[in-house]
Amino acid sequence: KNENRFYLKEVNVSMNLVNGSVFSIANNNLSYWDAPLGSSYMCNKEQTVSVSGAFQINTFDLRVQPFNVIEGKYST
């Protein structure tokens, strides 16, 4: 959103299904998990990321920090 924050903006999924077909979906207009740079985003509850009307991602005990992870440890 600006240079001092991070957030999930885009998801691209491509899966090979059991029947041999491929399921692909993308959305580059998302706005999830917003947090200041230098920190992490954490949520212990179940969350649903709606990628489209046909596809969603459920997360549990989520913790993300895309930048500045030092020695594998998340910031606050």
N, C-alpha and C positions, 0 to 999 in steps of 0.2 A: 504494500500500500504506500509506503514511503521508505526511504533509505534506512530508517531506524527500527524497522519491524520485519518479521517474516510471517508468512502464512501459506497454506496449501492453496495453490491457484489452479493446478492442472493434474488430472489423472488420466492415464492411458492404460487400457487393459486389453490384452490379447490372450485368449485361452484356447487350447486344443481340446475339444470336447470328445467324449467317449465314442460318439457316432462318427468321428472323423472330420466333422465340420469345425470351423474356427469362429469363435465369438470375439468380436472386437468392439470396443466402445471408448470414447474419449470425451472429456469435458475440460475446456480451458477457461471456464468462467466461474470457478469456485472461490470460496472465501471461508476457509476453515482454519482452525488452530492458530489464530493470530497471537503473537507474542513479541516483545521487544528483542532486538538483536542482543546477544550476550546472555540470554536466558533460555530456558526450555519451556515447552508447553506440556502440561500434564493434566490428565483427566482420568480418574479412577472409575467413573461410571461408564456404562455402555453408551456409545455414540453411534449415530448412523450418518454416514456421508453419502448423500444422494448424488450419484454420478449422472444418472438419467432416470426416467420413469421405469426403465427395465432393469436397472442395475444399481445396487447400493453396497457399501462396505460398512460392516459393523466392527467397531473397535472396542477393546476392553483393556483397562489399565494402560492407557496410551501415554507414552512420553516421547517427544520428538524435540530435536535441536539440530537444525541443519548446518549450523556454522559454529566454529570455535569450541568444539568438544575437545577437551584436553585430557589426555591419558584415559580415554574412554569414559569419562565422568561427565554427567550432565550438570549444567549450571542450575541455579534455583529457578 
